[in-house]
Amino acid sequence: MVVVGAGFGGLFAIKALRKAPVDITLINGTAYHLFQPLLYQVATGILSEGEIAPPIREVLKNQDNVDVRLGWVSDIDIEKKVVAVSGPGIDYTVEYDTLIVAAGASQSYFGNDQFADHAPGMKSIDDALELRARIFGAFEVADLHTDPETIQRWLTFVVVGAGPTGTELAGQIAELAHRTLPGQYKHIDPRKARIILVDAIGAVLNTFGDHLSAGAQRQLEKLGVEVKLNTKVVGVDSTGIEVEDANGRHTIPSITKVWAAGVAAPPLARKLAEAAGAKTDRAGRVFVEKDTTLPGHPEIFVLGDMMNLAGEDGKPLPGVAQVAIQSGRHAADQIKRRLSGKETGQPFKYFDKGSLATISRFSAVASIGKVHLSGFLAWVVWVAVHLFYLVGFKNRVTAVLHWAVSFIGRGRSERVATQQQAFARRAIRAYGDPFERERAEAVTAHKKELLDNAAPAEKQPATATPEREPLSVRE
Ligand SMILES: Cc1cc2nc3c(=O)[nH]c(=O)nc-3n(C[C@H](O)[C@H](O)[C@H](O)COP(=O)(O)OP(=O)(O)OC[C@H]3O[C@@H](n4cnc5c(N)ncnc54)[C@H](O)[C@@H]3O)c2cc1C
């Protein structure tokens, strides 16, 4: 079988198949498993990227029935049962009998992809490291300026999206400005930083219910975060962000903006759905059967953030780690049943274990069934749950140490940000895919060599019309 994606869905399915008589090929776009819920702590210098992204090979080193392969699955031929993969500088295919697709979700700018240049999202390690460079870099640059307006522009941080990611990130930038950085700059007072949390809807953490939502907003405001609700972002550029609220449109001058507002399924979801004649929702998620298989294809499971499956309340299951983990285990169970000749097709039943979000150190909100917690107790639950699901003993130990540094002390262990982290995204866009570029350069060099070595009579005059089109990059 082939598993696409080593996130929560793919990884937990594979682990549940540890003793099953299957040969698994796991294909993932990166060599590591990413614990996305703690990305904001990498962006704000609390944790290192390694602590939340263990190598997949290490995680699965004791599981002999898995072959881990690097690459992005670009297409799936569901008739021939083959997946096409683009690896770094090498394309390949893998055949399957059973397929699990758990490729997660990507950032959505709701049709305004141009915002991404100036307001990066937070979906990957690259995003988090770029944000770290931008956040810490903003304080450094502000310290160099003398014009008060320019300083304030550098010291204004706007986070778009007041869901768990945006709330946690805004809380941590506020702690950075008020607890960690004061006293470390001679020319600016980091406490003067403005941290603005913007959302088009009328509540912070709206899925947590009115009571916890209001509590979270109060805690954020106590930290110094300006919460602007019912405020829609209509424009973003390098120097500011334009918003629309009850008073009309206005611009907030700000260099550092972060997009934590929307998600959409990756293009692979749509391709898969089209191939099978299945439907997708507005976010591109695939409508699956009750057992999480693709309609008409009991051999293909679509899991986690990529699937649209109604829960008991009739609403689509949320894009959270528990849905991915439990759907992964359900798919593994179905595969094991099939292998042992038992009946399959049992519906996936999601058990909601609750929701958690931190606001700042020692302060969180938790909604677990009918129990609603806010403040320190919720924070203790948050620490316990995140340690439990963080993969790898080593990572758990170092995460606890770094949390002690940041939450009991005032430090941040991971403040290093390199120039490459700050600018690589733009540089790569301008330069192109490095592997493709090197291939093109090699072709050009080879053509030149052929021309240089050709006998004089064979050489074309400089003005001659070429007999064939120039070689394409692929050639
Ligand atoms: C910043 C952030 C904070 C979050 N906080 C929380 C939280 O506090 N609590 C919570 O429950 N949930 C949280 N979530 C959501 C949670 O992380 C997701 O619901 C969960 O990761 C979904 O699991 P998945 O397996 O479907 O996808 P993912 O975990 O996203 O894994 C997808 C995997 O597929 C790989 N991939 C993607 N496309 C391809 C391709 N074409 N070919 C090969 N590989 C591919 C990716 O590299 C990745 O490894 C958060 C998400 C983010 C981004």
The ligand as a Gaussian input file, in Angstrom:
#p B3LYP/6-31G(d) Opt

LIG

0 1
 C       -0.386000      26.546000      12.940000
 C       -1.352000      25.417000      13.201000
 C       -1.806000      25.190000      14.486000
 C       -2.689000      24.152000      14.747000
 N       -3.113000      23.946000      16.028000
 C       -3.904000      22.907000      16.297000
 C       -4.287000      22.614000      17.637000
 O       -3.915000      23.336000      18.569000
 N       -5.072000      21.531000      17.861000
 C       -5.490000      20.716000      16.845000
 O       -6.169000      19.723000      17.099000
 N       -5.154000      20.973000      15.573000
 C       -4.375000      22.039000      15.268000
 N       -4.015000      22.293000      13.978000
 C       -4.571000      21.446000      12.906000
 C       -3.838000      20.116000      12.803000
 O       -2.447000      20.322000      12.790000
 C       -4.311000      19.421000      11.541000
 O       -5.693000      19.218000      11.641000
 C       -3.613000      18.074000      11.335000
 O       -2.231000      18.256000      11.218000
 C       -4.169000      17.369000      10.109000
 O       -3.490000      16.182000       9.912000
 P       -3.346000      15.582000       8.454000
 O       -2.636000      14.275000       8.594000
 O       -4.652000      15.613000       7.768000
 O       -2.422000      16.616000       7.685000
 P       -1.004000      17.214000       8.071000
 O       -0.660000      16.973000       9.489000
 O       -1.003000      18.584000       7.554000
 O       -0.010000      16.328000       7.217000
 C        0.001000      16.350000       5.822000
 C        1.330000      15.779000       5.363000
 O        1.247000      15.560000       3.985000
 C        2.414000      16.047000       3.341000
 N        1.991000      16.401000       1.987000
 C        1.127000      17.363000       1.603000
 N        0.930000      17.324000       0.280000
 C        1.674000      16.290000      -0.174000
 C        1.896000      15.732000      -1.457000
 N        1.301000      16.212000      -2.544000
 N        2.769000      14.711000      -1.566000
 C        3.392000      14.206000      -0.473000
 N        3.213000      14.686000       0.770000
 C        2.364000      15.705000       0.907000
 C        2.857000      17.224000       4.179000
 O        4.249000      17.431000       4.023000
 C        2.499000      16.728000       5.588000
 O        3.558000      16.011000       6.173000
 C       -3.136000      23.329000      13.687000
 C       -2.682000      23.557000      12.393000
 C       -1.797000      24.597000      12.148000
 C       -1.304000      24.839000      10.743000

